[in-house]
Amino acid sequence: MNLQQCFQRVRMDGFCVLENVVPEEAVVSVRESVVRATKEYGREEAKAKGIGHVPGFISYDQSLASYLADTELMRLVEGLLGPAARVSFASATINYPGNLRGSWHADWPFNQKNGGRIPAPYPDALMHLTTLWMLSPFSCDNGGTLLVPGSHLATNNPTGDMGGDPQAPYPTEVHATGPAGSVLVLDSRIWHATAANTSDQARVSVVVRYAPWWLNTRVLMPGSAERERLLGTSGRTENEQPSLPHEVYDGLPVQTKPLLGRRLRRPCKPTAVGFLIMMNLI
């Protein structure tokens, strides 16, 4: 699928697959690095559900960092979101053998269980992209993500008040499949779900979300005033994306740094630049 076809597919169906973003000769080493980091830093509550989950993954492992600003991928991302798009969220996500099917949902900021959500009915506007980096081949057997094509055009999703069973199969659902090294690009509004892994191999991926420059993502940052205000009395949940340590940011590839500059951990003593970052002005 070429880039123009991908543009059309995302707008019409809500998703597309870009192949060979991570070169074949690099996939195995990146996958092994992601698996090691997930074993060390994965959330215990996720492991109990058969999932390896590491929010703020780039703070712990930078093996994928050089590919996040891949030229072809960024042409698609900025063609859909506009210039100066940035990474809002990154997490390792490993679907282990025996893991069961999950519930239909849309991602932040359209997930209606999140404190920082855009309330339904939300407008017909592409405001956020979710990408799944396929570090293992995605197949129907190993838990390739389930999608409902065209559901991104709805004004609500099963995390809202829609009735019905959010785990029930949907008549038009499809599995996202592709070779290792591919990137599944989703309009974050699309209804999707974890698929059961009935194979004997783990399905290894990293979720990276891209936001336009104008979207306030500070509700995702632990300790932020926005997070405390929106979660304090709502009783809702929220994604979590800790800030990057400066030493990690300094070691990132030059082309990747602009995507993650706003996710820096603030210095202890405010500076003029630090103050502007804190005020979300640069």
C-alpha positions as CSV (number, residue, x, y, z in Angstrom):
1,M,0.0,0.0,0.0
2,N,1.5,3.3,-1.0
3,L,1.2,6.6,0.9
4,Q,-1.7,8.0,-1.0
5,Q,-3.6,4.8,-0.5
6,C,-2.9,4.9,3.2
7,F,-4.3,8.5,3.4
8,Q,-7.5,7.3,1.7
9,R,-7.7,4.2,3.8
10,V,-7.4,6.1,7.1
11,R,-10.0,8.6,6.1
12,M,-12.4,6.1,4.8
13,D,-11.9,3.0,7.0
14,G,-10.0,4.5,10.0
15,F,-6.8,2.5,9.6
16,C,-4.0,1.4,7.4
17,V,-0.8,-0.7,7.6
18,L,2.6,0.7,6.5
19,E,5.1,-2.0,6.0
20,N,8.9,-2.1,6.4
21,V,9.1,0.9,8.8
22,V,11.4,-1.0,11.0
23,P,13.9,-2.7,8.6
24,E,13.9,-6.5,8.5
25,E,17.5,-6.7,9.8
26,A,16.6,-4.6,12.9
27,V,13.3,-6.1,13.9
28,V,14.6,-9.0,16.0
29,S,16.9,-6.8,18.1
30,V,14.2,-4.2,18.7
31,R,11.7,-6.9,19.7
32,E,14.1,-8.6,22.1
33,S,14.9,-5.2,23.7
34,V,11.2,-4.4,24.1
35,V,10.6,-7.9,25.7
36,R,13.4,-7.4,28.1
37,A,12.2,-3.9,29.2
38,T,8.7,-5.1,29.5
39,K,9.7,-8.0,31.8
40,E,11.6,-5.5,34.0
41,Y,9.2,-2.6,34.0
42,G,5.8,-4.0,33.1
43,R,2.8,-3.2,35.3
44,E,1.8,-6.1,37.6
45,E,-1.9,-5.5,37.1
46,A,-1.5,-5.9,33.4
47,K,0.5,-9.1,33.7
48,A,-2.3,-10.6,35.6
49,K,-4.5,-10.0,32.6
50,G,-2.1,-11.6,30.1
51,I,-0.7,-8.3,28.8
52,G,2.7,-6.7,29.0
53,H,2.2,-3.0,29.6
54,V,4.8,-0.2,30.2
55,P,3.5,3.4,30.1
56,G,6.2,5.9,29.3
57,F,8.1,3.2,27.5
58,I,10.7,5.4,25.9
59,S,12.0,6.3,29.3
60,Y,13.0,2.7,29.8
61,D,14.0,1.5,26.3
62,Q,15.0,3.6,23.3
63,S,15.5,0.8,20.8
64,L,12.5,2.1,18.7
65,A,13.3,5.8,19.1
66,S,15.1,6.2,15.8
67,Y,12.1,5.0,13.8
68,L,9.4,7.2,15.4
69,A,10.3,10.0,13.0
70,D,10.5,7.7,9.9
71,T,10.1,9.9,6.8
72,E,7.2,8.0,5.2
73,L,5.4,7.6,8.5
74,M,5.7,11.3,9.3
75,R,4.5,12.3,5.9
76,L,1.3,10.4,6.7
77,V,1.1,11.6,10.3
78,E,1.6,15.3,9.5
79,G,-0.6,15.0,6.3
80,L,-3.4,13.9,8.7
81,L,-2.7,16.0,11.7
82,G,-0.9,19.0,10.3
83,P,2.7,20.2,10.9
84,A,4.6,19.9,14.2
85,A,2.8,16.7,15.3
86,R,4.3,15.2,18.4
87,V,4.2,11.9,20.4
88,S,1.6,12.0,23.2
89,F,1.9,8.5,24.5
90,A,4.1,5.4,24.2
91,S,3.7,2.0,25.8
92,A,5.0,-1.5,25.2
93,T,2.0,-3.8,24.7
94,I,2.6,-7.6,24.6
95,N,-0.3,-10.0,24.1
96,Y,0.8,-13.3,25.7
97,P,-0.5,-16.8,24.6
98,G,-3.8,-17.6,26.3
99,N,-4.8,-13.9,26.6
100,L,-8.5,-13.5,26.1
101,R,-10.5,-11.1,23.9
102,G,-10.8,-7.6,25.2
103,S,-13.6,-4.9,25.1
104,W,-14.3,-2.6,22.2
105,H,-13.1,0.9,22.9
106,A,-11.6,4.0,21.2
107,D,-8.4,5.6,22.4
108,W,-7.8,8.8,24.3
109,P,-9.1,11.5,23.9
110,F,-12.3,9.7,22.7
111,N,-12.5,7.0,25.3
112,Q,-15.5,8.0,27.4
113,K,-14.1,6.4,30.6
114,N,-11.2,8.8,30.6
115,G,-11.2,12.0,32.6
116,G,-9.6,14.0,29.8
117,R,-12.1,12.8,27.2
118,I,-13.8,14.8,24.4
119,P,-17.4,14.1,25.5
120,A,-19.7,12.2,23.1
121,P,-21.2,13.1,20.7
122,Y,-17.8,14.2,19.5
123,P,-17.3,16.0,16.2
124,D,-16.3,14.4,12.9
125,A,-12.7,15.5,13.0
126,L,-9.4,13.5,13.1
127,M,-7.6,14.9,16.2
128,H,-5.3,12.0,17.2
129,L,-3.6,9.0,15.8
130,T,-2.7,5.7,17.4
131,T,0.1,3.5,15.9
132,L,0.9,-0.1,16.8
133,W,4.4,-1.1,15.9
134,M,4.3,-4.7,14.9
135,L,7.5,-6.2,16.3
136,S,6.0,-9.7,15.8
137,P,3.9,-10.6,12.8
138,F,0.3,-9.8,13.5
139,S,-2.1,-12.7,12.6
140,C,-5.6,-13.9,13.4
141,D,-4.1,-16.5,15.7
142,N,-1.7,-14.5,17.8
143,G,-4.0,-11.6,18.7
144,G,-3.8,-9.2,15.8
145,T,-5.9,-6.2,16.9
146,L,-9.6,-6.3,16.1
147,L,-11.0,-3.3,14.3
148,V,-14.5,-2.2,13.1
149,P,-13.8,-0.4,9.7
150,G,-15.6,2.9,9.4
151,S,-16.5,3.1,13.1
152,H,-14.3,6.2,13.5
153,L,-17.1,8.2,11.8
154,A,-19.5,7.5,14.6
155,T,-20.0,10.1,17.3
156,N,-19.7,7.7,20.2
157,N,-18.0,4.4,21.0
158,P,-18.7,1.4,23.2
159,T,-16.9,3.1,26.2
160,G,-19.9,5.5,26.2
161,D,-23.5,4.9,27.0
162,M,-24.4,2.8,23.9
163,G,-25.8,-0.3,25.6
164,G,-24.9,-3.8,24.4
165,D,-22.0,-6.1,25.3
166,P,-18.7,-4.3,24.6
167,Q,-17.0,-7.7,24.3
168,A,-19.4,-9.2,21.8
169,P,-18.2,-9.9,18.3
170,Y,-19.2,-7.2,15.8
171,P,-20.6,-8.3,12.4
172,T,-18.0,-6.3,10.3
173,E,-14.9,-6.8,12.6
174,V,-11.6,-7.6,11.0
175,H,-8.1,-8.6,12.3
176,A,-5.3,-6.2,11.7
177,T,-2.5,-8.3,10.2
178,G,0.9,-7.6,8.8
179,P,4.6,-8.7,8.8
180,A,7.0,-7.7,11.6
181,G,8.4,-4.2,11.1
182,S,5.0,-2.8,10.0
183,V,3.1,0.0,11.6
184,L,-0.7,-0.1,12.1
185,V,-2.0,3.5,11.9
186,L,-5.4,4.2,13.5
187,D,-7.6,7.2,13.7
188,S,-7.9,7.1,17.5
189,R,-11.7,7.2,17.2
190,I,-11.9,3.7,15.6
191,W,-13.5,1.0,17.7
192,H,-10.9,-1.7,18.4
193,A,-10.2,-4.5,20.8
194,T,-7.5,-6.8,22.0
195,A,-7.9,-10.1,20.2
196,A,-7.5,-13.5,21.9
197,N,-4.0,-15.0,21.4
198,T,-4.6,-18.6,20.7
199,S,-1.1,-19.3,19.4
200,D,2.0,-20.4,21.4
201,Q,3.9,-17.1,20.7
202,A,3.7,-13.7,22.3
203,R,2.5,-10.8,20.0
204,V,5.0,-8.0,20.7
205,S,4.1,-4.4,19.9
206,V,4.7,-0.8,21.0
207,V,1.8,1.6,21.0
208,V,2.8,5.2,20.0
209,R,0.2,7.9,19.7
210,Y,0.7,11.2,17.8
211,A,-1.1,14.4,18.5
212,P,-1.4,17.7,16.7
213,W,0.6,20.6,18.2
214,W,-2.5,22.3,19.6
215,L,-3.9,19.3,21.6
216,N,-3.4,19.7,25.3
217,T,-1.9,16.4,26.5
218,R,-1.0,17.4,30.0
219,V,-3.8,15.4,31.6
220,L,-1.7,12.4,30.7
221,M,1.2,13.6,32.9
222,P,1.2,12.4,36.5
223,G,1.2,15.4,38.9
224,S,-0.1,17.9,36.4
225,A,-2.7,20.4,37.5
226,E,-4.9,19.3,34.5
227,R,-4.8,15.7,35.6
228,E,-5.6,16.5,39.2
229,R,-8.5,18.8,38.2
230,L,-10.1,16.4,35.7
231,L,-9.6,13.2,37.8
232,G,-10.0,14.6,41.3
233,T,-13.8,14.4,41.5
234,S,-14.8,12.6,38.3
235,G,-14.2,9.0,39.4
236,R,-12.9,8.3,35.9
237,T,-9.6,6.8,34.8
238,E,-6.9,8.2,32.6
239,N,-3.9,7.1,30.5
240,E,-0.6,7.8,32.1
241,Q,2.5,9.1,30.4
242,P,5.3,10.1,32.7
243,S,7.7,12.8,31.6
244,L,11.1,11.9,30.0
245,P,14.2,12.2,32.1
246,H,16.6,14.8,30.6
247,E,19.4,12.2,30.2
248,V,17.1,10.0,28.1
249,Y,16.0,13.0,25.9
250,D,19.6,14.0,25.4
251,G,20.5,10.6,24.1
252,L,17.6,10.5,21.5
253,P,18.3,10.7,17.8
254,V,18.2,14.3,16.5
255,Q,15.2,13.7,14.3
256,T,13.2,12.2,17.2
257,K,13.7,15.0,19.7
258,P,11.1,17.4,18.3
259,L,8.4,14.7,18.7
260,L,9.2,14.4,22.5
261,G,10.4,17.8,23.6
262,R,7.2,18.6,25.5
263,R,7.4,15.4,27.5
264,L,10.6,16.4,29.3
265,R,10.8,16.1,33.1
266,R,11.0,19.7,34.4
267,P,14.2,20.9,36.0
268,C,14.2,21.4,39.8
269,K,15.0,25.2,39.4
270,P,12.8,27.1,36.9
271,T,14.6,28.8,34.1
272,A,13.2,31.2,31.5
273,V,13.0,28.3,29.0
274,G,11.7,25.9,31.7
275,F,9.0,28.4,32.6
276,L,7.8,28.6,29.0
277,I,7.7,24.8,28.7
278,M,5.8,24.7,32.0
279,M,3.2,27.1,30.6
280,N,2.9,25.0,27.5
281,L,4.1,28.0,25.4
282,I,6.9,26.2,23.5
